[in-house]
Amino acid sequence: MKKVPIARILVTLFFVGLLMTPAIMRRYASSHSGSSNNTLDRQTALTRHGFYLEEVSHSAGIDLVHQAPTLDAELAKIMPEVASMGPPSPLSISIAMDGPTST
């Protein structure tokens, strides 16, 4: 029989725990919430958190809808994939726009 290093077993158990965490948290949250509606009234929010947030943009006459810019028609086919990658790292771009970086 081969000896399995204890570190390997611990890493495996940690990884399995990480995989199981979302399911455990979902089960815990569903069993401890009285209803599926998680809204709090003002007083409960103030007591529990010390503040409350209220949607007032529509009543203030603000009705904005975000529209993504169209950068280049040739890139339209791949823009969803490019946008899903997030911003580039500072190491891969030249912030000063004075030429390529030395990475």
C-alpha positions in Angstrom: 0.0 0.0 0.0 1.1 3.5 -0.8 1.3 6.1 1.9 -0.9 9.1 1.2 0.7 12.3 2.6 -1.5 14.0 5.2 -1.2 17.4 3.3 -2.8 15.8 0.3 -5.7 14.5 2.4 -6.1 17.9 4.0 -6.1 19.8 0.7 -8.7 17.3 -0.7 -10.9 17.8 2.3 -10.6 21.6 2.0 -11.4 21.5 -1.7 -14.5 19.3 -1.1 -15.6 21.7 1.7 -15.3 24.6 -0.7 -17.4 22.8 -3.3 -20.1 22.0 -0.7 -20.2 25.5 0.8 -22.8 27.0 -1.6 -25.2 24.1 -1.1 -24.8 24.3 2.7 -25.3 28.0 2.8 -28.4 27.8 0.5 -29.9 25.2 2.8 -29.1 27.2 5.9 -30.4 30.4 4.5 -33.7 28.8 3.3 -34.3 27.2 6.6 -33.7 30.3 8.7 -35.6 32.9 6.6 -39.2 33.1 7.4 -40.3 34.1 3.9 -38.7 34.4 0.5 -39.2 38.2 0.7 -36.1 39.7 2.4 -37.3 43.3 2.6 -37.3 45.0 5.9 -39.4 47.9 7.1 -37.6 51.1 8.0 -37.6 50.7 11.7 -36.3 47.1 11.6 -33.5 48.2 9.2 -32.6 51.2 11.4 -32.6 49.0 14.5 -30.6 46.2 12.9 -28.1 48.2 10.7 -28.4 51.8 11.8 -29.5 53.0 8.3 -31.9 52.2 5.5 -31.9 52.7 1.8 -34.9 53.9 -0.2 -35.4 54.1 -4.0 -36.1 57.7 -4.8 -34.7 58.2 -8.3 -38.0 57.9 -10.1 -39.8 60.2 -7.7 -37.0 62.7 -8.2 -37.5 62.6 -11.9 -34.4 60.6 -12.7 -35.0 57.9 -15.2 -31.6 56.7 -16.6 -30.9 53.5 -18.5 -27.4 52.4 -19.1 -26.5 51.8 -22.7 -23.2 50.3 -23.6 -21.1 52.2 -26.1 -20.5 50.8 -29.6 -16.8 50.8 -30.1 -16.1 49.1 -33.4 -18.5 47.4 -35.8 -15.9 44.8 -36.7 -15.6 43.7 -33.0 -19.4 43.5 -32.5 -19.3 39.6 -32.8 -16.8 39.2 -30.0 -17.7 42.1 -27.7 -19.7 40.0 -25.2 -16.6 37.8 -24.6 -14.3 40.8 -24.4 -16.6 42.6 -21.9 -16.9 39.5 -19.8 -13.1 39.4 -19.2 -13.1 42.5 -17.1 -10.7 45.4 -17.3 -7.1 44.7 -18.4 -4.4 44.6 -15.8 -2.2 47.7 -15.5 0.8 45.5 -16.5 -0.6 44.8 -19.9 -1.5 48.4 -21.0 0.3 51.7 -21.1 -1.6 54.1 -19.0 0.2 57.1 -20.4 -0.4 55.9 -23.9 3.1 56.6 -24.9 3.8 53.2 -26.4 4.0 49.6 -25.4 4.9 48.5 -21.9 7.8 46.4 -21.2 6.2 43.4 -19.5 
